[in-house]
Amino acid sequence: MTDKTTHFGYQDVPWEEKQKRVAGVFHSVAQKYDVMNDLMSMGVHRVWKRFTIELAGVHQGQRVLDIAGGTGDLAARFARMSAMFRPMPSACLFPRTISIASPSPSVCAT
């Protein structure tokens, strides 16, 4: 253990503890992730997602890697667009977030 500290909100916490606290926050909001995004962005995050999908121009047979996939909804939409019937990979730090919101927890590459 080191004497290094870092910020977590308005607190200074031991460096080693921050990752557990961040994970705790994500796990506590996982079931309400999309609702929170709706409230914080006033629904604009849904427009951003549509824009992202259109801008990507994914075609049938192409593969997509969703980095920081959150709930995996973009990965699921890309999978439908590319006519792939298996989950698209999504790299995420907090598998619980994706397993709650996604019909297939396997979309999170852990």
Sequence and secondary structure as in RCSB ss.txt:
>XXXX:A:sequence
MTDKTTHFGYQDVPWEEKQKRVAGVFHSVAQKYDVMNDLMSMGVHRVWKRFTIELAGVHQGQRVLDIAGGTGDLA
ARFARMSAMFRPMPSACLFPRTISIASPSPSVCAT
>XXXX:A:secstr
  S EEEETTEEEEHHHHHHHHHHHHHHHGGGHHHHHHHHHTTHHHHHHHHHHHHHT  TT    EET TTSHHH
HHHHHHTT  S   EE S HHHHHHH S GGGEE 
